[in-house]
Amino acid sequence: QVQLVESGGGLVQTGGSLRLSCAASGRTSEIYAMGWYRQAPGKERDFVAAISRNGGNTYYANGVKDRFIISIDNDKNTLYLQMNSLQPEDTAVYYCATNPRYRGAWQRDADSWGQGTQVTVSS
């Protein structure tokens, strides 16, 4: 099993930026991809972005592609999500995941999940 610990969430103003981090430990050799999901109040958990282990391939949800950047430090087993131009609708708990599934669309299942970090964007 892989253990994931997210950090970097917080409260920001509309238009601001945050950088989330996710540190992976344990059986990290089993990781072939990592991703970010988010769950807003009263809504289901949604896919945000994913990246292959070596960083060669990135994938984004349509609503965040031009604002968010996913990256990975393979040597440090750390995943990042740079979030720019944040809007109130980005307010959610953001979760890190290993090996998220793609079956024609990004699925909600993954091998491991972090506990989440809160991102709040105020007007």
Z-matrix of the N, CA and C atoms (Angstrom, degrees):
N
C 1 1.445
C 2 1.523 1 110.08
N 3 1.320 2 115.62 1 147.87
C 4 1.447 3 122.64 2 176.36
C 5 1.520 4 108.23 3 -104.99
N 6 1.314 5 115.93 4 134.80
C 7 1.453 6 121.38 5 174.32
C 8 1.524 7 109.14 6 -99.55
N 9 1.322 8 116.08 7 136.69
C 10 1.452 9 122.07 8 -176.94
C 11 1.520 10 109.79 9 -125.86
N 12 1.311 11 116.17 10 134.18
C 13 1.458 12 121.93 11 179.00
C 14 1.517 13 108.50 12 -129.29
N 15 1.331 14 116.09 13 114.41
C 16 1.456 15 121.18 14 178.29
C 17 1.520 16 110.57 15 -88.29
N 18 1.313 17 115.32 16 153.99
C 19 1.446 18 121.92 17 174.53
C 20 1.525 19 108.76 18 -155.54
N 21 1.319 20 116.09 19 167.56
C 22 1.448 21 121.27 20 175.10
C 23 1.512 22 115.56 21 103.64
N 24 1.318 23 117.83 22 -6.64
C 25 1.444 24 119.93 23 177.70
C 26 1.515 25 111.29 24 -70.42
N 27 1.319 26 115.11 25 167.79
C 28 1.445 27 119.95 26 -179.84
C 29 1.499 28 111.66 27 167.95
N 30 1.317 29 115.42 28 -166.01
C 31 1.456 30 123.85 29 -179.39
C 32 1.518 31 109.35 30 -105.39
N 33 1.326 32 116.52 31 126.98
C 34 1.462 33 121.82 32 178.58
C 35 1.517 34 109.82 33 -135.53
N 36 1.317 35 114.96 34 160.19
C 37 1.452 36 121.34 35 175.34
C 38 1.523 37 110.60 36 -80.54
N 39 1.314 38 116.06 37 157.01
C 40 1.457 39 120.65 38 173.28
C 41 1.524 40 110.15 39 -53.94
N 42 1.335 41 116.00 40 133.18
C 43 1.453 42 121.59 41 -177.47
C 44 1.506 43 114.44 42 90.03
N 45 1.302 44 117.45 43 -7.32
C 46 1.449 45 121.51 44 -179.36
C 47 1.513 46 112.64 45 -81.65
N 48 1.323 47 114.69 46 -175.46
C 49 1.456 48 121.69 47 -176.62
C 50 1.513 49 110.93 48 -133.23
N 51 1.313 50 115.10 49 152.71
C 52 1.450 51 123.16 50 172.41
C 53 1.520 52 108.35 51 -142.11
N 54 1.306 53 115.77 52 152.73
C 55 1.455 54 121.32 53 174.07
C 56 1.515 55 108.84 54 -123.34
N 57 1.317 56 115.65 55 115.35
C 58 1.447 57 121.59 56 178.05
C 59 1.520 58 109.96 57 -90.96
N 60 1.319 59 115.41 58 146.80
C 61 1.453 60 121.72 59 176.42
C 62 1.513 61 109.38 60 -126.19
N 63 1.311 62 115.67 61 151.47
C 64 1.456 63 122.58 62 177.15
C 65 1.515 64 108.10 63 -140.05
N 66 1.314 65 116.23 64 112.52
C 67 1.455 66 121.99 65 -180.00
C 68 1.520 67 109.88 66 -95.62
N 69 1.318 68 116.30 67 126.20
C 70 1.454 69 122.41 68 -179.26
C 71 1.522 70 110.20 69 -104.28
N 72 1.314 71 115.67 70 140.23
C 73 1.457 72 121.68 71 176.02
C 74 1.518 73 108.89 72 -143.31
N 75 1.316 74 115.87 73 170.05
C 76 1.449 75 120.48 74 -176.98
C 77 1.518 76 111.02 75 95.31
N 78 1.323 77 116.17 76 -133.41
C 79 1.464 78 121.72 77 -177.59
C 80 1.521 79 110.62 78 -83.37
N 81 1.316 80 115.70 79 64.23
C 82 1.457 81 120.52 80 -175.99
C 83 1.521 82 112.82 81 -69.84
N 84 1.323 83 117.87 82 -17.64
C 85 1.457 84 120.17 83 177.56
C 86 1.520 85 112.22 84 -65.80
N 87 1.313 86 117.40 85 -18.00
C 88 1.454 87 121.94 86 179.62
C 89 1.522 88 113.44 87 -85.90
N 90 1.307 89 116.72 88 -1.94
C 91 1.455 90 120.97 89 -179.51
C 92 1.521 91 109.89 90 -82.51
N 93 1.322 92 116.36 91 123.90
C 94 1.459 93 119.93 92 173.00
C 95 1.522 94 112.05 93 -113.00
N 96 1.318 95 116.99 94 -10.89
C 97 1.449 96 122.05 95 177.28
C 98 1.521 97 108.23 96 -163.07
N 99 1.311 98 116.34 97 159.90
C 100 1.451 99 121.33 98 175.03
C 101 1.521 100 108.54 99 -138.77
N 102 1.310 101 115.38 100 161.39
C 103 1.449 102 118.74 101 -177.87
C 104 1.508 103 112.86 102 -156.47
N 105 1.321 104 114.45 103 172.01
C 106 1.450 105 123.60 104 176.22
C 107 1.522 106 109.68 105 -121.31
N 108 1.307 107 115.26 106 137.98
C 109 1.447 108 123.77 107 171.86
C 110 1.522 109 108.19 108 -126.20
N 111 1.323 110 116.26 109 161.91
C 112 1.456 111 119.57 110 176.48
C 113 1.518 112 110.40 111 -142.66
N 114 1.310 113 114.89 112 152.40
C 115 1.444 114 121.70 113 178.58
C 116 1.516 115 108.89 114 -133.50
N 117 1.316 116 115.72 115 112.82
C 118 1.450 117 121.91 116 177.81
C 119 1.522 118 109.55 117 -84.43
N 120 1.328 119 117.36 118 159.08
C 121 1.463 120 119.89 119 179.16
C 122 1.521 121 112.05 120 -55.53
N 123 1.315 122 116.18 121 128.48
C 124 1.445 123 121.49 122 178.01
C 125 1.515 124 115.35 123 75.80
N 126 1.322 125 118.53 124 7.90
C 127 1.454 126 122.02 125 -178.22
C 128 1.522 127 110.91 126 -124.21
N 129 1.326 128 115.60 127 166.19
C 130 1.450 129 121.35 128 177.88
C 131 1.523 130 110.75 129 -79.57
N 132 1.321 131 115.18 130 162.59
C 133 1.453 132 120.23 131 177.41
C 134 1.527 133 109.97 132 -71.27
N 135 1.325 134 116.85 133 130.01
C 136 1.453 135 122.36 134 -175.67
C 137 1.523 136 111.17 135 -120.34
N 138 1.310 137 114.84 136 147.90
C 139 1.453 138 121.91 137 174.62
C 140 1.519 139 110.53 138 -68.12
N 141 1.328 140 116.89 139 139.82
C 142 1.456 141 122.63 140 177.86
C 143 1.521 142 111.24 141 -114.79
N 144 1.325 143 117.12 142 -55.23
C 145 1.460 144 121.47 143 -176.40
C 146 1.517 145 109.65 144 -163.07
N 147 1.321 146 116.05 145 157.59
C 148 1.454 147 121.75 146 176.63
C 149 1.517 148 109.50 147 -145.97
N 150 1.322 149 115.57 148 160.66
C 151 1.453 150 121.42 149 -177.84
C 152 1.520 151 108.86 150 -150.25
N 153 1.330 152 116.44 151 143.67
C 154 1.450 153 120.32 152 175.67
C 155 1.520 154 110.03 153 -72.64
N 156 1.309 155 116.09 154 161.94
C 157 1.461 156 121.47 155 -173.53
C 158 1.524 157 112.52 156 -56.53
N 159 1.322 158 116.78 157 -39.81
C 160 1.459 159 120.11 158 -179.00
C 161 1.524 160 113.25 159 -89.64
N 162 1.320 161 117.11 160 3.98
C 163 1.445 162 121.00 161 178.97
C 164 1.507 163 115.22 162 78.71
N 165 1.326 164 117.74 163 5.46
C 166 1.445 165 120.61 164 -175.03
C 167 1.513 166 115.33 165 -74.56
N 168 1.311 167 117.22 166 -20.22
C 169 1.461 168 121.83 167 -178.85
C 170 1.512 169 109.56 168 -133.17
N 171 1.314 170 116.16 169 132.79
C 172 1.455 171 121.68 170 176.66
C 173 1.514 172 109.94 171 -127.21
N 174 1.318 173 115.14 172 151.79
C 175 1.457 174 122.05 173 -177.02
C 176 1.527 175 107.88 174 -141.51
N 177 1.330 176 115.94 175 140.77
C 178 1.453 177 120.84 176 -177.07
C 179 1.513 178 111.44 177 -135.93
N 180 1.307 179 115.49 178 146.41
C 181 1.446 180 119.89 179 166.89
C 182 1.525 181 108.96 180 -66.14
N 183 1.318 182 116.08 181 149.41
C 184 1.464 183 120.39 182 -174.66
C 185 1.524 184 113.06 183 -57.31
N 186 1.286 185 117.55 184 -36.28
C 187 1.448 186 120.75 185 -175.10
C 188 1.513 187 115.71 186 -75.87
N 189 1.328 188 117.89 187 -9.11
C 190 1.462 189 120.29 188 -175.47
C 191 1.516 190 113.16 189 -124.47
N 192 1.311 191 118.83 190 -5.07
C 193 1.463 192 121.86 191 -170.30
C 194 1.523 193 112.79 192 -56.86
N 195 1.306 194 118.90 193 -39.70
C 196 1.458 195 122.20 194 -176.44
C 197 1.519 196 113.24 195 -89.82
N 198 1.309 197 117.05 196 -0.08
C 199 1.462 198 120.63 197 -177.32
C 200 1.521 199 113.46 198 -120.39
N 201 1.317 200 117.19 199 -31.06
C 202 1.455 201 121.94 200 -176.61
C 203 1.522 202 110.14 201 -107.70
N 204 1.318 203 115.64 202 149.50
C 205 1.457 204 121.73 203 176.84
C 206 1.519 205 108.48 204 -131.74
N 207 1.320 206 116.34 205 122.54
C 208 1.449 207 121.00 206 176.32
C 209 1.521 208 108.88 207 -97.94
N 210 1.308 209 116.27 208 140.82
C 211 1.456 210 121.05 209 178.57
C 212 1.518 211 108.90 210 -148.18
N 213 1.317 212 115.65 211 165.98
C 214 1.450 213 120.45 212 -179.00
C 215 1.512 214 109.40 213 -143.64
N 216 1.307 215 115.57 214 139.56
C 217 1.450 216 122.56 215 171.47
C 218 1.517 217 105.83 216 -103.03
N 219 1.314 218 116.03 217 100.46
C 220 1.456 219 120.55 218 -173.35
C 221 1.524 220 112.52 219 -63.48
N 222 1.320 221 116.50 220 -38.06
C 223 1.463 222 119.90 221 -178.75
C 224 1.522 223 111.81 222 -68.30
N 225 1.323 224 116.49 223 -34.21
C 226 1.458 225 121.02 224 -178.25
C 227 1.522 226 113.26 225 -93.73
N 228 1.332 227 116.49 226 -2.62
C 229 1.461 228 121.07 227 -177.35
C 230 1.525 229 111.47 228 51.96
N 231 1.310 230 115.14 229 45.56
C 232 1.451 231 121.02 230 -177.49
C 233 1.521 232 110.43 231 -126.75
N 234 1.301 233 115.68 232 130.61
C 235 1.448 234 124.04 233 178.41
C 236 1.518 235 109.54 234 -102.75
N 237 1.331 236 116.30 235 145.33
C 238 1.450 237 121.59 236 -179.77
C 239 1.522 238 110.65 237 -129.99
N 240 1.311 239 115.06 238 153.54
C 241 1.450 240 121.57 239 170.26
C 242 1.513 241 108.07 240 -137.00
N 243 1.319 242 116.45 241 107.41
C 244 1.451 243 122.13 242 174.72
C 245 1.517 244 108.09 243 -85.83
N 246 1.311 245 116.57 244 118.99
C 247 1.454 246 122.43 245 -176.90
C 248 1.519 247 108.71 246 -113.35
N 249 1.314 248 116.06 247 119.40
C 250 1.456 249 122.78 248 -179.40
C 251 1.519 250 110.32 249 -117.91
N 252 1.327 251 115.38 250 162.91
C 253 1.462 252 121.83 251 178.44
C 254 1.525 253 111.59 252 49.56
N 255 1.297 254 115.46 253 47.42
C 256 1.459 255 120.52 254 -175.37
C 257 1.524 256 111.52 255 -66.10
N 258 1.307 257 115.25 256 141.96
C 259 1.444 258 123.97 257 179.54
C 260 1.521 259 109.52 258 -122.24
N 261 1.326 260 117.58 259 159.44
C 262 1.465 261 119.60 260 178.83
C 263 1.521 262 113.72 261 -54.20
N 264 1.326 263 117.86 262 -32.71
C 265 1.455 264 120.24 263 179.33
C 266 1.518 265 113.52 264 -69.48
N 267 1.322 266 117.71 265 -9.86
C 268 1.457 267 121.44 266 174.06
C 269 1.526 268 111.92 267 -81.37
N 270 1.304 269 117.13 268 -7.85
C 271 1.456 270 120.87 269 179.38
C 272 1.519 271 109.96 270 -60.35
N 273 1.315 272 116.42 271 123.58
C 274 1.461 273 121.63 272 -176.55
C 275 1.519 274 108.99 273 -176.30
N 276 1.319 275 114.78 274 168.58
C 277 1.449 276 120.66 275 165.58
C 278 1.518 277 107.50 276 -88.26
N 279 1.311 278 116.68 277 125.57
C 280 1.452 279 122.42 278 -177.78
C 281 1.522 280 109.84 279 -101.04
N 282 1.328 281 115.46 280 129.67
C 283 1.455 282 122.40 281 -176.63
C 284 1.516 283 111.12 282 -116.48
N 285 1.303 284 115.88 283 137.32
C 286 1.451 285 123.45 284 172.89
C 287 1.523 286 109.24 285 -90.91
N 288 1.328 287 117.05 286 145.73
C 289 1.453 288 121.51 287 -179.01
C 290 1.521 289 110.45 288 -143.76
N 291 1.329 290 115.76 289 151.05
C 292 1.452 291 121.07 290 172.59
C 293 1.520 292 109.94 291 -105.58
N 294 1.315 293 115.01 292 144.18
C 295 1.459 294 123.20 293 176.64
C 296 1.517 295 113.01 294 48.93
N 297 1.327 296 117.96 295 54.53
C 298 1.461 297 118.78 296 175.09
C 299 1.521 298 110.19 297 -63.30
N 300 1.312 299 115.60 298 149.07
C 301 1.459 300 121.10 299 -173.48
C 302 1.515 301 111.88 300 -93.08
N 303 1.317 302 115.27 301 138.67
C 304 1.451 303 121.89 302 173.97
C 305 1.518 304 108.49 303 -120.74
N 306 1.303 305 116.63 304 117.88
C 307 1.467 306 122.55 305 177.84
C 308 1.522 307 107.78 306 -133.23
N 309 1.317 308 115.41 307 68.78
C 310 1.453 309 121.07 308 -174.26
C 311 1.515 310 112.16 309 82.76
N 312 1.294 311 116.63 310 -25.38
C 313 1.454 312 125.00 311 173.65
C 314 1.521 313 107.07 312 -153.92
N 315 1.315 314 116.16 313 159.67
C 316 1.459 315 119.21 314 -179.84
C 317 1.513 316 110.59 315 -71.20
N 318 1.325 317 114.11 316 128.63
C 319 1.450 318 121.45 317 -177.08
C 320 1.519 319 110.94 318 -93.81
N 321 1.317 320 115.66 319 169.73
C 322 1.455 321 121.25 320 179.30
C 323 1.518 322 113.40 321 -86.63
N 324 1.330 323 117.38 322 -11.85
C 325 1.448 324 119.34 323 -178.95
C 326 1.523 325 110.76 324 -87.59
N 327 1.308 326 115.62 325 147.62
C 328 1.454 327 124.01 326 178.55
C 329 1.520 328 107.68 327 -154.54
N 330 1.327 329 116.76 328 170.45
C 331 1.458 330 119.87 329 -178.23
C 332 1.522 331 112.91 330 -75.16
N 333 1.323 332 117.10 331 -41.41
C 334 1.455 333 121.36 332 -177.72
C 335 1.521 334 109.39 333 -141.67
N 336 1.326 335 115.41 334 151.65
C 337 1.461 336 122.31 335 179.12
C 338 1.511 337 110.93 336 -131.28
N 339 1.314 338 115.67 337 145.41
C 340 1.447 339 120.58 338 169.23
C 341 1.514 340 110.55 339 -84.78
N 342 1.310 341 116.26 340 177.16
C 343 1.462 342 120.67 341 -177.16
C 344 1.523 343 113.03 342 -85.11
N 345 1.310 344 117.28 343 -11.04
C 346 1.446 345 121.63 344 176.58
C 347 1.514 346 113.47 345 97.93
N 348 1.319 347 115.00 346 152.66
C 349 1.453 348 121.85 347 174.78
C 350 1.527 349 108.49 348 -134.86
N 351 1.310 350 116.37 349 135.08
C 352 1.456 351 121.90 350 -173.89
C 353 1.521 352 111.04 351 -81.10
N 354 1.320 353 115.48 352 131.03
C 355 1.457 354 122.81 353 172.31
C 356 1.519 355 107.52 354 -119.13
N 357 1.316 356 116.55 355 122.73
C 358 1.456 357 121.87 356 179.46
C 359 1.522 358 108.80 357 -124.52
N 360 1.320 359 116.03 358 125.77
C 361 1.458 360 122.25 359 -179.81
C 362 1.515 361 107.79 360 -113.95
N 363 1.303 362 117.04 361 118.88
C 364 1.449 363 122.44 362 -177.07
C 365 1.521 364 110.89 363 -101.18
N 366 1.335 365 115.80 364 151.66
C 367 1.454 366 121.48 365 178.26
C 368 1.516 367 110.64 366 -79.28
